[in-house]
């Protein structure tokens, strides 16, 4: 199981509560909140994380207003996934 934390101090100030209210699709393996309300994304493996990030990139491209907090939140999630050391290692194979 791979857990990726999306910190709440990013540009969107995304928390687990905001993630739910923005109706951003959750990963297949789910999402959870840390005690400080940071968003934790759960994946079976790195491949699942890459597929999810790609799906979110497609969703972000479909949004008309690129200044909304929803758009910024999606980008914070994508950045957290691509910056994960295990995902980077998987991508370099």
C-alpha positions as a LaTeX table, in Angstrom:
\begin{tabular}{lrrr}
\hline
Residue & $x$ (\AA) & $y$ (\AA) & $z$ (\AA) \\
\hline
Unk1 & 0.00 & 0.00 & 0.00 \\
Unk2 & 1.26 & 3.46 & $-0.93$ \\
Unk3 & 0.18 & 6.52 & 1.05 \\
Unk4 & 0.74 & 10.01 & $-0.34$ \\
Unk5 & 0.14 & 13.08 & 1.81 \\
Unk6 & $-1.14$ & 16.26 & 0.21 \\
Unk7 & $-0.04$ & 18.96 & 2.64 \\
Unk8 & $-2.55$ & 21.63 & 3.57 \\
Unk9 & 0.06 & 24.38 & 3.23 \\
Unk10 & 0.10 & 24.23 & $-0.59$ \\
Unk11 & $-1.26$ & 27.00 & $-2.86$ \\
Unk12 & $-4.86$ & 25.74 & $-2.52$ \\
Unk13 & $-4.71$ & 25.13 & 1.27 \\
Unk14 & $-6.40$ & 21.78 & 0.52 \\
Unk15 & $-7.64$ & 19.77 & 3.48 \\
Unk16 & $-9.51$ & 16.48 & 3.59 \\
Unk17 & $-12.73$ & 18.37 & 4.28 \\
Unk18 & $-12.24$ & 20.60 & 1.22 \\
Unk19 & $-11.33$ & 17.56 & $-0.90$ \\
Unk20 & $-14.71$ & 16.07 & $-0.08$ \\
Unk21 & $-16.62$ & 19.32 & $-0.63$ \\
Unk22 & $-15.01$ & 19.92 & $-4.05$ \\
Unk23 & $-16.24$ & 16.52 & $-5.27$ \\
Unk24 & $-12.80$ & 15.57 & $-6.53$ \\
Unk25 & $-12.88$ & 11.85 & $-7.33$ \\
Unk26 & $-11.02$ & 9.78 & $-4.75$ \\
Unk27 & $-8.45$ & 7.14 & $-5.70$ \\
Unk28 & $-9.74$ & 3.58 & $-6.07$ \\
Unk29 & $-8.13$ & 2.63 & $-2.76$ \\
Unk30 & $-9.59$ & 5.68 & $-1.02$ \\
Unk31 & $-8.55$ & 8.80 & 0.83 \\
Unk32 & $-8.34$ & 9.66 & 4.50 \\
Unk33 & $-7.53$ & 12.55 & 6.81 \\
Unk34 & $-4.59$ & 12.97 & 9.14 \\
Unk35 & $-5.15$ & 14.43 & 12.59 \\
Unk36 & $-4.28$ & 17.90 & 11.22 \\
Unk37 & $-6.81$ & 17.38 & 8.36 \\
Unk38 & $-4.10$ & 16.88 & 5.70 \\
Unk39 & $-5.34$ & 14.72 & 2.84 \\
Unk40 & $-3.93$ & 11.19 & 2.61 \\
Unk41 & $-4.34$ & 9.39 & $-0.72$ \\
Unk42 & $-4.20$ & 5.58 & $-0.68$ \\
Unk43 & $-2.98$ & 3.48 & $-3.59$ \\
Unk44 & $-2.31$ & $-0.22$ & $-4.05$ \\
Unk45 & 0.92 & 0.63 & $-5.88$ \\
Unk46 & 2.76 & 3.29 & $-7.84$ \\
Unk47 & 1.00 & 2.40 & $-11.09$ \\
Unk48 & $-2.39$ & 3.13 & $-9.52$ \\
Unk49 & $-1.05$ & 6.51 & $-8.32$ \\
Unk50 & 0.20 & 7.39 & $-11.83$ \\
Unk51 & $-3.15$ & 6.45 & $-13.39$ \\
Unk52 & $-4.99$ & 8.59 & $-10.82$ \\
Unk53 & $-2.68$ & 11.57 & $-11.41$ \\
Unk54 & $-3.27$ & 11.28 & $-15.15$ \\
Unk55 & $-7.03$ & 11.18 & $-14.62$ \\
Unk56 & $-6.82$ & 14.31 & $-12.47$ \\
Unk57 & $-4.72$ & 16.06 & $-15.13$ \\
Unk58 & $-7.48$ & 15.33 & $-17.64$ \\
Unk59 & $-10.09$ & 16.65 & $-15.20$ \\
Unk60 & $-8.07$ & 19.82 & $-14.58$ \\
Unk61 & $-7.77$ & 20.42 & $-18.33$ \\
Unk62 & $-11.57$ & 20.24 & $-18.65$ \\
Unk63 & $-12.16$ & 22.99 & $-16.06$ \\
Unk64 & $-12.86$ & 26.36 & $-17.66$ \\
Unk65 & $-11.71$ & 28.57 & $-14.80$ \\
Unk66 & $-8.08$ & 27.84 & $-13.93$ \\
Unk67 & $-8.15$ & 30.24 & $-10.97$ \\
Unk68 & $-10.66$ & 28.37 & $-8.80$ \\
Unk69 & $-9.62$ & 26.70 & $-5.58$ \\
Unk70 & $-10.91$ & 23.42 & $-7.02$ \\
Unk71 & $-8.43$ & 23.70 & $-9.91$ \\
Unk72 & $-5.61$ & 24.68 & $-7.53$ \\
Unk73 & $-6.54$ & 21.76 & $-5.27$ \\
Unk74 & $-6.39$ & 19.28 & $-8.13$ \\
Unk75 & $-2.97$ & 20.65 & $-9.06$ \\
Unk76 & $-1.75$ & 20.29 & $-5.45$ \\
Unk77 & $-2.79$ & 16.63 & $-5.54$ \\
Unk78 & $-1.06$ & 16.04 & $-8.87$ \\
Unk79 & 2.14 & 17.69 & $-7.62$ \\
Unk80 & 2.11 & 15.61 & $-4.43$ \\
Unk81 & 1.79 & 12.41 & $-6.47$ \\
Unk82 & 4.52 & 13.27 & $-9.01$ \\
Unk83 & 6.85 & 14.42 & $-6.20$ \\
Unk84 & 6.48 & 11.17 & $-4.26$ \\
Unk85 & 9.82 & 9.34 & $-4.21$ \\
Unk86 & 8.24 & 5.94 & $-4.93$ \\
Unk87 & 6.28 & 7.30 & $-7.91$ \\
Unk88 & 9.44 & 8.98 & $-9.24$ \\
Unk89 & 11.35 & 5.73 & $-8.89$ \\
Unk90 & 8.54 & 3.85 & $-10.66$ \\
Unk91 & 8.52 & 6.42 & $-13.50$ \\
Unk92 & 12.28 & 6.11 & $-14.03$ \\
Unk93 & 12.09 & 2.35 & $-14.70$ \\
\hline
\end{tabular}
